Amino acid sequence: MRVHSPVLAEQFMNQNLSLNVELGARTYPIMIGTGLLRESGLLDPYVGGRDVLIVTNDQLVPLYLNPVEGLVTGSRVKTLVLPEGESAKTLNTLNLIFDALVQHRFGRDCVLVALGGGVIGDITGFAAATWQRGVDFIQIPTTLLAQVDSSVGGKTAVNHPGGKNLIGAFHQPLCVVSDMDTLNSLPERELGAGLAEVVKYGLLGDAEFFAWLEAEYPGLLQRDKERLQHVVRTSCEIKARIVAADEREQGQRALLNLGHTFGHAIERCAGYGTWLHGEAVAAGMCMAAAFSHRLGWLSTDELARTRHLLAHLQLPIDPPGVPPAEFLSAMSLDKKVIAGHIRLVLMRAIGQAEVTADYPEHDLVDFLSEQFVR
């Protein structure tokens, strides 16, 4: 059961901050603003009086649970509090959601609400995709990384010891509610992790946005609300356009993985949760830029600009010390490996990226050896 509310969506479009992910009958709004969690009944047009399970973690309960419960009126609302962090993004944790749905006898007309960062959003979305062959869910991202990336586009998953996000499904939400006020409680590391994904959008397809970030990064680190709203809106606009053109990653959507093949290997080799996802992506993007430079694709100046911006944002720009062979093995488990070839997103220039496996394998081996000998 999928409920649409064109009137409510239009209300937020008029604020010039929000936008739609255009997917035909499954089109949904990304609402971006300040104080959205104080809007009583905001989710009623999407929930329609159905049973609701809010999935969150213990750190967010005292901050946002009561306001989110107020977004839904006239429904049976239950809450499930999950463990926090990437290490909890497992099948065992997923079963806790299924246990709660069984306990409360939630049927196919229920709605799951993901209140939290990328881990909560991914695991709740995957539960929604698989509970009784698929039920609706709503994303309420409370981290910058989730607001600009993981809450948008319908990718849901859990990790496996063999790799990140190996078990998952495409399942689009009914709507996304990004309240800038939730960023007030965000730890500094989490803010930086989100900014890494913001930089990604500039690198893969918007050189002007990248230049804007180079000029405005001090205000972002100081949490200037107007600048943060601008980066959330711009990032979501870029991602929504790509997802609308390639929902299931058959082509250009793979560009959104810039830095991720290297980054996921960093996370796996370091141990899930040691590096935040955005931190690993930041170092992974630097590795992608450096490999692009090695192949003669990216200029020395643009490689330096990439590293400098991420360093200014207080993000890691080099990988941890790992045996090169171990790192290559971790990369080979990535979902973007096809017929034994590791597909990478590489850069021709800032704002121009492409997906390719057309590079000499020995170049990648030599590159990794150089990266990890410091």
C-alpha positions as CSV (number, residue, x, y, z in Angstrom):
1,M,0.0,0.0,0.0
2,R,1.7,3.2,-1.2
3,V,0.2,6.5,-0.2
4,H,1.0,9.7,-2.2
5,S,0.3,13.3,-1.2
6,P,0.9,15.7,-4.1
7,V,-0.5,18.6,-2.0
8,L,1.9,18.0,0.8
9,A,4.8,17.5,-1.6
10,E,3.9,20.8,-3.4
11,Q,3.8,22.6,0.0
12,F,7.5,21.8,0.6
13,M,8.5,22.3,-3.0
14,N,7.3,25.9,-2.6
15,Q,10.0,26.4,0.1
16,N,12.6,26.0,-2.7
17,L,14.6,23.7,-0.5
18,S,12.9,20.4,-1.3
19,L,12.6,18.2,-4.4
20,N,11.2,15.1,-5.8
21,V,12.9,11.8,-6.8
22,E,11.1,11.3,-10.1
23,L,10.3,7.6,-10.4
24,G,6.9,7.6,-12.1
25,A,4.2,6.1,-9.8
26,R,6.8,5.8,-7.1
27,T,7.9,9.4,-7.1
28,Y,8.5,10.7,-3.6
29,P,9.6,14.0,-2.0
30,I,12.7,14.9,-0.1
31,M,11.6,17.5,2.4
32,I,14.4,19.7,3.6
33,G,14.0,22.4,6.2
34,T,14.3,23.6,9.7
35,G,11.9,22.5,12.4
36,L,10.2,19.8,10.3
37,L,10.1,17.4,13.2
38,R,7.8,19.8,15.1
39,E,5.2,19.7,12.3
40,S,2.4,17.6,14.0
41,G,0.8,15.2,11.6
42,L,3.5,15.8,8.9
43,L,3.5,12.1,8.0
44,D,-0.2,11.4,8.1
45,P,-0.7,11.7,4.3
46,Y,1.9,8.9,3.9
47,V,0.9,6.7,6.8
48,G,-2.8,6.9,6.4
49,G,-3.7,5.6,9.9
50,R,-1.7,2.4,9.5
51,D,0.5,0.6,12.1
52,V,3.9,2.3,12.4
53,L,7.2,0.9,13.8
54,I,9.8,3.6,14.5
55,V,13.3,2.1,14.4
56,T,16.1,4.1,16.0
57,N,19.0,3.9,18.4
58,D,19.4,4.7,22.1
59,Q,21.2,8.0,21.6
60,L,18.4,9.4,19.5
61,V,15.5,8.4,21.8
62,P,15.8,11.3,24.2
63,L,16.4,13.8,21.3
64,Y,13.9,13.0,18.7
65,L,11.6,10.1,19.5
66,N,8.8,12.2,21.0
67,P,8.7,14.7,18.1
68,V,8.7,11.9,15.5
69,E,5.8,10.2,17.3
70,G,4.0,13.5,16.9
71,L,4.4,13.4,13.2
72,V,1.9,10.6,13.0
73,T,-1.6,10.9,14.5
74,G,-4.3,8.3,14.8
75,S,-2.0,5.3,14.3
76,R,-0.7,2.5,16.5
77,V,2.9,3.5,16.9
78,K,5.6,1.2,18.3
79,T,9.3,1.8,18.8
80,L,12.3,-0.5,18.4
81,V,15.7,0.7,19.7
82,L,18.7,-1.0,18.0
83,P,22.4,-1.1,18.9
84,E,24.4,1.8,17.5
85,G,27.1,1.8,14.8
86,E,28.3,0.0,11.7
87,S,29.2,-3.1,13.6
88,A,25.5,-3.6,14.3
89,K,24.5,-3.6,10.7
90,T,24.1,-7.4,10.5
91,L,21.6,-10.1,9.9
92,N,21.3,-10.6,13.6
93,T,20.2,-7.0,14.1
94,L,17.9,-7.3,11.2
95,N,16.1,-10.2,13.0
96,L,15.4,-7.9,15.9
97,I,13.2,-5.8,13.6
98,F,11.4,-8.9,12.3
99,D,10.9,-10.1,15.9
100,A,9.3,-6.8,16.8
101,L,7.0,-7.0,13.7
102,V,5.9,-10.5,14.7
103,Q,5.4,-9.5,18.3
104,H,3.1,-6.6,17.5
105,R,1.4,-8.6,14.6
106,F,2.2,-6.0,12.0
107,G,0.8,-6.9,8.6
108,R,1.5,-5.9,5.0
109,D,-0.1,-2.5,5.5
110,C,2.4,-1.4,8.1
111,V,5.0,1.4,7.7
112,L,8.5,1.4,9.1
113,V,10.1,4.7,10.0
114,A,13.9,4.9,10.0
115,L,15.0,7.5,12.5
116,G,18.8,7.8,12.5
117,G,21.8,7.8,10.3
118,G,22.9,5.6,7.5
119,V,23.0,2.3,9.5
120,I,19.5,2.7,10.8
121,G,18.2,3.8,7.4
122,D,19.9,0.9,5.5
123,I,18.8,-1.8,7.9
124,T,15.3,-0.5,8.3
125,G,14.9,-0.1,4.6
126,F,16.0,-3.7,4.1
127,A,13.6,-5.0,6.7
128,A,10.8,-3.1,4.9
129,A,11.9,-4.6,1.5
130,T,11.7,-8.1,2.8
131,W,9.0,-8.2,5.5
132,Q,6.0,-10.1,4.0
133,R,7.6,-9.5,0.6
134,G,7.8,-5.7,1.0
135,V,6.1,-3.0,3.0
136,D,6.4,0.8,3.0
137,F,9.0,2.8,4.9
138,I,10.0,6.4,5.6
139,Q,13.4,7.9,6.0
140,I,14.1,10.5,8.7
141,P,17.9,10.9,8.5
142,T,19.6,12.6,11.4
143,T,23.2,12.7,10.1
144,L,24.6,14.8,7.3
145,L,25.8,11.7,5.5
146,A,22.4,10.1,5.6
147,Q,20.7,13.4,4.5
148,V,22.9,13.9,1.4
149,D,23.3,10.3,0.4
150,S,22.1,7.1,2.1
151,S,18.5,8.1,2.7
152,V,18.0,8.9,-1.0
153,G,17.7,6.4,-3.8
154,G,16.4,3.2,-2.3
155,K,19.6,1.2,-1.6
156,T,19.1,-0.9,1.5
157,A,21.4,-3.5,3.0
158,V,23.3,-5.1,5.8
159,N,26.9,-6.1,6.0
160,H,28.5,-9.6,5.8
161,P,31.9,-10.5,7.3
162,G,33.0,-10.8,3.7
163,G,32.1,-7.3,2.7
164,K,30.0,-4.2,3.1
165,N,26.4,-4.1,2.0
166,L,26.6,-7.5,0.3
167,I,23.1,-8.4,1.4
168,G,20.4,-6.0,0.3
169,A,17.7,-4.8,-2.0
170,F,16.5,-1.7,-3.9
171,H,13.4,-0.4,-2.1
172,Q,12.4,3.3,-2.4
173,P,10.9,5.1,0.6
174,L,7.6,6.9,0.7
175,C,9.3,10.2,1.6
176,V,12.5,11.6,3.2
177,V,12.3,14.2,5.9
178,S,15.6,16.0,6.5
179,D,15.4,18.4,9.4
180,M,18.5,20.7,9.6
181,D,17.9,20.9,13.4
182,T,19.1,17.3,13.8
183,L,22.5,18.3,12.7
184,N,22.9,20.5,15.9
185,S,23.6,17.3,17.9
186,L,25.9,15.7,15.4
187,P,29.4,14.9,16.6
188,E,32.3,16.6,14.7
189,R,33.5,13.3,13.2
190,E,30.0,12.6,11.9
191,L,29.7,16.1,10.4
192,G,33.0,15.5,8.6
193,A,31.9,12.1,7.4
194,G,28.9,13.7,5.8
195,L,30.9,16.4,4.1
196,A,33.0,13.7,2.4
197,E,29.9,12.5,0.6
198,V,29.1,16.1,-0.3
199,V,32.6,16.5,-1.9
200,K,31.9,13.4,-3.9
201,Y,29.0,15.1,-5.8
202,G,31.3,17.9,-6.9
203,L,34.0,15.5,-8.0
204,L,31.8,13.2,-10.0
205,G,29.7,15.8,-11.8
206,D,29.7,19.4,-10.7
207,A,32.9,21.4,-10.9
208,E,31.2,24.6,-9.9
209,F,29.8,23.0,-6.7
210,F,33.3,21.7,-5.9
211,A,34.7,25.2,-6.3
212,W,32.0,26.6,-4.0
213,L,33.0,24.0,-1.4
214,E,36.6,25.1,-1.7
215,A,35.5,28.7,-0.9
216,E,32.8,28.0,1.7
217,Y,34.2,25.1,3.7
218,P,34.9,27.2,6.9
219,G,31.2,28.0,7.2
220,L,30.3,24.3,6.8
221,L,32.6,23.3,9.6
222,Q,31.0,26.1,11.7
223,R,27.6,24.5,10.9
224,D,26.2,27.6,9.2
225,K,22.6,26.6,8.6
226,E,22.2,28.3,5.2
227,R,25.3,26.7,3.8
228,L,24.3,23.3,5.2
229,Q,20.9,23.5,3.7
230,H,22.5,24.4,0.4
231,V,24.8,21.4,0.4
232,V,21.9,19.0,1.3
233,R,19.7,20.5,-1.4
234,T,22.4,20.4,-4.1
235,S,23.6,16.9,-3.2
236,C,20.1,15.5,-3.2
237,E,19.4,17.2,-6.5
238,I,22.4,15.6,-8.1
239,K,21.6,12.2,-6.6
240,A,17.9,12.4,-7.4
241,R,18.7,13.1,-11.1
242,I,21.0,10.2,-11.3
243,V,18.7,7.8,-9.5
244,A,15.7,8.8,-11.7
245,A,17.8,8.0,-14.8
246,D,19.3,4.7,-13.5
247,E,17.4,3.4,-10.4
248,R,19.0,0.0,-10.3
249,E,22.6,0.9,-11.1
250,Q,22.8,-0.5,-14.6
251,G,24.8,2.5,-15.9
252,Q,25.4,6.1,-14.6
253,R,24.3,5.5,-11.0
254,A,27.6,3.6,-10.5
255,L,29.2,7.1,-10.6
256,L,27.9,7.6,-7.1
257,N,30.4,5.0,-5.9
258,L,33.3,7.3,-6.5
259,G,35.8,6.4,-3.7
260,H,33.7,3.6,-2.4
261,T,35.5,0.6,-3.8
262,F,38.7,1.8,-2.1
263,G,36.7,3.1,0.9
264,H,34.8,-0.2,1.5
265,A,38.1,-2.0,1.5
266,I,39.5,0.4,4.1
267,E,36.4,-0.2,6.3
268,R,36.8,-4.0,6.0
269,C,40.6,-4.1,6.6
270,A,40.4,-1.7,9.5
271,G,37.4,-3.4,11.0
272,Y,33.8,-2.1,10.6
273,G,33.3,0.8,12.9
274,T,37.0,1.8,13.3
275,W,36.6,4.3,10.4
276,L,33.4,6.1,9.8
277,H,32.0,5.4,6.3
278,G,32.5,9.0,5.2
279,E,36.1,8.9,6.5
280,A,36.8,5.8,4.5
281,V,35.2,7.4,1.4
282,A,37.3,10.5,1.8
283,A,40.6,8.5,1.7
284,G,39.1,6.3,-1.0
285,M,38.4,9.3,-3.2
286,C,42.0,10.5,-2.7
287,M,43.1,7.0,-3.8
288,A,40.8,7.1,-6.8
289,A,42.1,10.6,-7.7
290,A,45.7,9.4,-7.3
291,F,45.1,6.3,-9.5
292,S,43.4,8.5,-12.1
293,H,46.6,10.7,-12.0
294,R,48.8,7.6,-12.4
295,L,46.9,6.6,-15.5
296,G,47.3,10.1,-17.0
297,W,43.7,11.0,-16.6
298,L,43.8,13.6,-13.9
299,S,46.1,16.6,-13.7
300,T,48.6,17.1,-10.8
301,D,46.7,20.4,-9.9
302,E,43.3,18.7,-9.7
303,L,44.7,15.8,-7.6
304,A,46.2,18.4,-5.2
305,R,42.8,20.3,-5.1
306,T,41.0,17.1,-4.2
307,R,43.4,16.2,-1.4
308,H,43.5,19.8,-0.1
309,L,39.7,20.2,0.2
310,L,39.3,16.9,2.1
311,A,42.2,17.8,4.4
312,H,40.6,21.2,5.1
313,L,37.5,19.4,6.1
314,Q,39.6,17.5,8.6
315,L,39.1,14.2,6.8
316,P,41.7,11.4,6.3
317,I,43.3,11.6,2.9
318,D,45.6,8.5,3.1
319,P,44.6,4.9,3.8
320,P,45.6,3.0,6.9
321,G,48.7,0.7,6.9
322,V,47.5,-2.5,5.3
323,P,49.4,-5.2,3.4
324,P,48.7,-4.4,-0.3
325,A,47.6,-8.0,-1.1
326,E,45.1,-7.9,1.7
327,F,43.7,-4.7,0.5
328,L,43.4,-5.9,-3.1
329,S,41.6,-9.0,-1.8
330,A,39.1,-6.8,0.1
331,M,38.5,-4.8,-3.1
332,S,37.8,-8.0,-5.1
333,L,34.9,-8.7,-2.8
334,D,33.2,-5.4,-3.8
335,K,29.8,-5.6,-5.4
336,K,31.1,-3.7,-8.5
337,V,33.4,-6.6,-9.5
338,I,32.1,-8.2,-12.7
339,A,33.6,-11.3,-14.3
340,G,36.6,-10.9,-12.0
341,H,37.4,-7.3,-13.0
342,I,37.3,-4.6,-10.4
343,R,35.3,-1.7,-11.8
344,L,36.4,1.7,-10.5
345,V,35.0,5.2,-10.7
346,L,37.9,7.3,-11.9
347,M,38.2,11.0,-12.7
348,R,39.1,12.7,-16.0
349,A,38.8,16.0,-14.3
350,I,37.1,17.6,-11.3
351,G,33.4,17.3,-12.2
352,Q,34.0,14.5,-14.7
353,A,34.1,10.9,-13.6
354,E,33.5,7.6,-15.3
355,V,33.1,3.9,-14.4
356,T,35.8,1.7,-15.9
357,A,37.6,-1.6,-15.7
358,D,39.8,-0.6,-18.6
359,Y,43.1,-0.2,-16.9
360,P,46.1,-2.5,-16.7
361,E,45.8,-4.8,-13.7
362,H,49.5,-4.5,-12.9
363,D,49.0,-0.7,-12.6
364,L,46.5,-1.2,-9.8
365,V,48.8,-3.7,-8.1
366,D,51.8,-1.4,-8.3
367,F,49.7,1.6,-7.2
368,L,48.5,-0.2,-4.1
369,S,52.1,-1.2,-3.3
370,E,53.1,2.4,-3.4
371,Q,50.1,3.6,-1.4
372,F,50.8,1.3,1.5
373,V,54.5,1.7,1.7
374,R,55.0,4.8,3.7
